[in-house]
Amino acid sequence: MQNKVLIVGGGLSGICLAHQFEERNVDFRIIDQGVNESSAIAAGMINPMVFRKMVKTWRGDDLIPYLKNFYPKLEQKTGQRFFFSRKIRRVFSTQDEHDFWVDRLKDPAYEEYIHELEDSDPTPDYVLKKYGDGWVKSPGYVDAKLFIKANHDYLITKRKLNIQNFDFQSLDPENASYKCEQFSHIIFAEGYRGKFNPFFNYLPLQQTKGEVLTVKSDAFRKDEILNRKCFVLPLEYGGFKLGATFSWDTTDTKPTEHARTQLLDQYDQLSKAKIEIVDQEGGIRPTVTDRRPLIGKHPEKNNLFVFNGMGTKGYMIAPYFSEHFVNFLLDGAKLDDEVDIQRFYKKHYHRDTGKNK
Ligand SMILES: Cc1cc2nc3c(=O)[nH]c(=O)nc-3n(C[C@H](O)[C@H](O)[C@H](O)COP(=O)(O)OP(=O)(O)OC[C@H]3O[C@@H](n4cnc5c(N)ncnc54)[C@H](O)[C@@H]3O)c2cc1C
């Protein structure tokens, strides 16, 4: 049969796949249950550095150039803006961190990612710094709510997105049919809910709750993200995001007092500017024990696939790997071993039951 793809999940992952299939003129459809618990809550920050060790983020050299073209292209297609430029001011937490930074400045491999503050651009007086600060050249941030809305509007207008719950009872995995309609590929991009997918629940997908505040302040610069322990991200259309927390024991997205206090404590170590809280939201990130995406084919059901596990940096990872995955599906290109779910077949997949060993 001709390629005809069903994507389950219309968050960031499903949207990226949709655009890749559209580019390749492949017939596709997305089903999304209409409640998003990660992509729409995210701060959408693109940070090329891991500050703890002061090293480049995993695959940054591939991911960052790719997204610099990808998001503007989607803005053009949808006719909406959601990708905005911002640099990151990293305020160092320790003397060690500062010293690592100075080392990296001498390394040509980091030229694209970090640079020194210039005399003409001093640290604002509301920033609390003991060990200094430096610039990270981030491509910017994706306004997550605008991104989801723009892309859903686009896909609904094209009759490619249906808002409904995927019903596993109506799936025939042997014939790759859903509600009696046959597909060449059925791809699950369900975010943390992939934990409950009967075909892929053997994968070590975890839920990592995160909370963010929306705050107001007249003090902050609007062109830079402040970062130390927490981040303060100036939104294009007013207000700032202050985030984010991490907790692993719940799928309840309700905002908590505990997270609010934690964020305010972290903020107090970053800045003395007065802020006013206007909102608090919680979401669940789809994370993986080895911190790599979960991409690939079911061990036995040849038409079932997964594209998930985008973790804490989905806005950076999903664009590049959506093309990589579609090249695997349509051209038989090899999947990157680090993301291929085959890495878990042996350890976790039980052939007789299809469940976790
Ligand atoms: C507080 C917070 C801050 C974050 N900040 C950043 C950041 O600054 N930068 C960054 O890059 N990333 C950030 N992230 C992570 C980022 O949000 C994720 O990596 C990414 O959005 C995951 O996208 P996804 O599409 O895989 O999953 P999701 O966004 O969870 O989407 C899954 C979709 O599948 C649908 N679905 C699930 N089951 C079904 C079903 N049975 N039937 C129909 N539909 C179904 C859901 O409705 C949902 O819309 C943050 C996340 C959180 C929570």
The ligand as an SDF file (V2000), in Angstrom:
LIG
                    3D

 53 58  0  0  0  0  0  0  0  0999 V2000
    7.6250   22.8550   33.1400 C   0  0  0  0  0  0  0  0  0  0  0  0
    8.3090   22.3980   31.8760 C   0  0  0  0  0  0  0  0  0  0  0  0
    9.2960   23.1880   31.3230 C   0  0  0  0  0  0  0  0  0  0  0  0
    9.9420   22.7850   30.1500 C   0  0  0  0  0  0  0  0  0  0  0  0
   10.8600   23.6130   29.5940 N   0  0  0  0  0  0  0  0  0  0  0  0
   11.4790   23.2690   28.4370 C   0  0  0  0  0  0  0  0  0  0  0  0
   12.4030   24.1490   27.8370 C   0  0  0  0  0  0  0  0  0  0  0  0
   12.6570   25.2510   28.3080 O   0  0  0  0  0  0  0  0  0  0  0  0
   13.0070   23.7320   26.6640 N   0  0  0  0  0  0  0  0  0  0  0  0
   12.7220   22.5240   26.0830 C   0  0  0  0  0  0  0  0  0  0  0  0
   13.2780   22.2110   25.0330 O   0  0  0  0  0  0  0  0  0  0  0  0
   11.8300   21.6650   26.6520 N   0  0  0  0  0  0  0  0  0  0  0  0
   11.2210   22.0120   27.8060 C   0  0  0  0  0  0  0  0  0  0  0  0
   10.3210   21.1500   28.3970 N   0  0  0  0  0  0  0  0  0  0  0  0
   10.1910   19.7870   27.8410 C   0  0  0  0  0  0  0  0  0  0  0  0
    9.2740   19.7120   26.6130 C   0  0  0  0  0  0  0  0  0  0  0  0
    8.0320   20.2300   26.9620 O   0  0  0  0  0  0  0  0  0  0  0  0
    9.1390   18.2640   26.1420 C   0  0  0  0  0  0  0  0  0  0  0  0
   10.3960   17.6960   25.8350 O   0  0  0  0  0  0  0  0  0  0  0  0
    8.2830   18.1300   24.8820 C   0  0  0  0  0  0  0  0  0  0  0  0
    7.3240   19.1300   24.8000 O   0  0  0  0  0  0  0  0  0  0  0  0
    7.6040   16.7770   24.8020 C   0  0  0  0  0  0  0  0  0  0  0  0
    6.7480   16.7910   23.6880 O   0  0  0  0  0  0  0  0  0  0  0  0
    5.8880   15.5040   23.2640 P   0  0  0  0  0  0  0  0  0  0  0  0
    5.0740   15.9050   22.0830 O   0  0  0  0  0  0  0  0  0  0  0  0
    6.7780   14.3340   23.1170 O   0  0  0  0  0  0  0  0  0  0  0  0
    4.9480   15.2200   24.5170 O   0  0  0  0  0  0  0  0  0  0  0  0
    3.6330   16.0120   24.9890 P   0  0  0  0  0  0  0  0  0  0  0  0
    3.8000   17.4520   24.8930 O   0  0  0  0  0  0  0  0  0  0  0  0
    3.2550   15.4340   26.3110 O   0  0  0  0  0  0  0  0  0  0  0  0
    2.5400   15.6110   23.9110 O   0  0  0  0  0  0  0  0  0  0  0  0
    1.9130   14.3570   23.8640 C   0  0  0  0  0  0  0  0  0  0  0  0
    0.5440   14.5460   23.2450 C   0  0  0  0  0  0  0  0  0  0  0  0
   -0.0420   13.2650   23.0760 O   0  0  0  0  0  0  0  0  0  0  0  0
   -1.4140   13.3310   23.3680 C   0  0  0  0  0  0  0  0  0  0  0  0
   -1.8850   12.0080   23.7430 N   0  0  0  0  0  0  0  0  0  0  0  0
   -1.3620   11.1750   24.7020 C   0  0  0  0  0  0  0  0  0  0  0  0
   -2.0830   10.0290   24.7650 N   0  0  0  0  0  0  0  0  0  0  0  0
   -3.0590   10.1560   23.8330 C   0  0  0  0  0  0  0  0  0  0  0  0
   -4.1370    9.3010   23.4260 C   0  0  0  0  0  0  0  0  0  0  0  0
   -4.3460    8.0890   23.9710 N   0  0  0  0  0  0  0  0  0  0  0  0
   -4.9930    9.7540   22.4660 N   0  0  0  0  0  0  0  0  0  0  0  0
   -4.7920   10.9710   21.8740 C   0  0  0  0  0  0  0  0  0  0  0  0
   -3.7860   11.8110   22.2210 N   0  0  0  0  0  0  0  0  0  0  0  0
   -2.9350   11.4000   23.1850 C   0  0  0  0  0  0  0  0  0  0  0  0
   -1.5090   14.3590   24.5110 C   0  0  0  0  0  0  0  0  0  0  0  0
   -2.7800   14.9380   24.5130 O   0  0  0  0  0  0  0  0  0  0  0  0
   -0.4010   15.3520   24.1290 C   0  0  0  0  0  0  0  0  0  0  0  0
   -0.9140   16.4490   23.4020 O   0  0  0  0  0  0  0  0  0  0  0  0
    9.6210   21.5330   29.5450 C   0  0  0  0  0  0  0  0  0  0  0  0
    8.6000   20.7620   30.0940 C   0  0  0  0  0  0  0  0  0  0  0  0
    7.9340   21.1790   31.2500 C   0  0  0  0  0  0  0  0  0  0  0  0
    6.8290   20.3350   31.8170 C   0  0  0  0  0  0  0  0  0  0  0  0
  1  2  1  0
  2  3  1  0
  2 52  2  0
  3  4  2  0
  4  5  1  0
  4 50  1  0
  5  6  2  0
  6  7  1  0
  6 13  1  0
  7  8  2  0
  7  9  1  0
  9 10  1  0
 10 11  2  0
 10 12  1  0
 12 13  2  0
 13 14  1  0
 14 15  1  0
 14 50  1  0
 15 16  1  0
 16 17  1  0
 16 18  1  0
 18 19  1  0
 18 20  1  0
 20 21  1  0
 20 22  1  0
 22 23  1  0
 23 24  1  0
 24 25  2  0
 24 26  1  0
 24 27  1  0
 27 28  1  0
 28 29  2  0
 28 30  1  0
 28 31  1  0
 31 32  1  0
 32 33  1  0
 33 34  1  0
 33 48  1  0
 34 35  1  0
 35 36  1  0
 35 46  1  0
 36 37  1  0
 36 45  1  0
 37 38  2  0
 38 39  1  0
 39 40  1  0
 39 45  2  0
 40 41  1  0
 40 42  2  0
 42 43  1  0
 43 44  2  0
 44 45  1  0
 46 47  1  0
 46 48  1  0
 48 49  1  0
 50 51  2  0
 51 52  1  0
 52 53  1  0
M  END
$$$$
